[in-house]
Each structure stands twice: as structure tokens, then as C-alpha cells.
Amino acid sequence: MTAPAHPVWRSGLFVPVNVERFVAKASSRGADVLQLDLEDSIAPADKADARKLLPSVVERLAKEGKADLLVRINQPLELAVRDLEAAVLPGVQGIMVTKAEGPDHLRLLDELVSRLEEKRGIPDRTLRFVILVEAPGPLAQAHEIARATPRNIAMTLGAEDYATAVGGVPNGETMLMPKQQILQAARAHGLMPMGTIGTVADYSDLEEYMRVVRLSASFGFVGASAIHPAQVPVLNAGFSPAPEAVAYAEKIVAMDKEAAASGRGSWSLDGKMIDIPIVQRAQALLVRARAIAAREARKAG
């Protein structure tokens, strides 16, 4: 069975790099990704100091080795350039590009990151782009943005900014269409669709949050960001295949091998017709389950 094309990023926890108590506990929270923030959680007057702190934070968290590291950068361009100069470092897996404007915007940032990687001895295209679409104009270019550069690895909708841009309120109903558009564009171009279909304003309601996460996984989303550590275990569980689903997938794959040996392309299981698309979903589920197990072993180690 082939290896997964993308990393397992079920949960991304935002970590303001200038708040030591959050940095100190970040690796213990169980997130697949730590999203080191230079954007919204940093006051404008503190951004320069946050950039100075970033190299030491990256070195520390990379050495702990429990999670992948992303850096969320600012928009407009003059801030993004300064952020990238601070963020392109060994140990960083990617950049969260906020308020993506269009394919030219992504290609410009790609060129800058390439130059910084070369200057700092980092292999070309080590750092990948997680794209945040946050306005209706860029959403209309979602497919062009998704295929703008080979650095792109994931795509999501910034619901709060998007709702503000369209004069609406971010909730499950109003964000359903734009989030599905993001999912379609991401899947069409081989990127990971990130986010949740619904929204939960009260993150203490973890039962409702789990319902939202599982619904999102059923749509095809593979992970989402957490604004509070309590959300991380819910994201990890909700974006992981259930044990019974893994067992059923194993049964499908095993029976498919038997059917193929007998020259049959389709067959039945528990009263359901099993054909190629169902087998392919089962195979993909098993690949993901094994990648998740490897991720959890890394955290435990």
C-alpha cells in the first residue's frame, strides 16, 4: 500500500510566539501542527519583537519534535516580506498565507521563499503553503490559487474575515457554500482541504464541536485549526477513521483481493454492492489510518 501524499494535519493549534506560557506548553497539547502566529494574535506594536523571537521558538519546538511547525504570516505585502525573512528557517514545514489575493500573490511569495531557502541552505520547496482565502474575489479564483505554485499543500476559508467581507455572519449555514467551494478547489488540485463545515462559538461545548468535526470529515475535510487546546483532542478524534471503519475497510480490501483472483470486478458485502470506488475509499482510509498511527507514535516518542 502506498504512502500518504500529504502529512497528517488533523489539528493545528495557534501559538502566539511572544507569549511564553503558551510556547512552553505547546508541544504537550497533542496537536499535529503548531501554528506559530505572527498575525492576529500579535498586536501591531509587538510584531517586530515577535519576529525576533521566532527563530528561538522554532529551534526549541523543533527539538521537542512532537509536532510539525507552520508560521502564519501577515498581509499586506510589506509585513509578509518581513515575516518570511524571519520564518524561513530549518525546522519549519510551511507558511500559512493569510488573505490570499490571487495566483500572482502566491507566485510572488513562492519566489521570495525560494530565494530565502537557497540563501539559508534549505532544500528547495521544503516550506509548503497553507492558503487562507478570506474574501469573495479570491474565492472566485480558488482553482487558479490552488494550482498557482507547487508549494501549495492545503487550503482553507478564513470564515471570520470572509463573513465580514460579504457583510454576513459566520455560521454553518452562511459558510456552507464557500467552504464547499474551497474543498472542491483543493481536491481538484491535490491539496488538503482544511476547516469545518459548521462553527461553534462556544468551544467549551465539546460534544457539539465533535458533531461539527465529524460532519466536516464526512464532507472530505481532513483537519482544522484550534483556537483553544481543549479542541485539539476533538479534532484528532473527529478527523481520524473510527476503529470499526478501519476494520470494515480491511475486510473490503481483503475480500477484493479474493474477488480479483476469481476474476470478479464487483461483489457484495453485508447486502451492499462493492465495486472499484468503494475499494479505493477503503484503501485510502487504511493509508490514512496507518499515517495517523505513525503520527501518534511520534508524539509518544
Secondary structure, 3 states (H helix, E strand, C coil): CCCCCCCCCCEEEEEECCCHHHHHHHHHHCCCEEEEECCCCCCHHHHHHHHHHHHHHHHHHHHHCCCEEEEECCCCHHHHHHHHHHHCCCCCCEEEECCCCCHHHHHHHHHHHHHHHHHCCCCCCCCEEEEEECCHHHHHCHHHHHCCCCCEEEEEECHHHHHHHHCCCCCHHHHHHHHHHHHHHHHHCCCEEECCCCCCCCCCCHHHHHHHHHHHHHHCCCEEEECCHHHHHHHHHHCCCCHHHHHHHHHHHHHHHHHHHCCCCCEEECCEEECHHHHHHHHHHHHHHHHHHHHHHHHHC
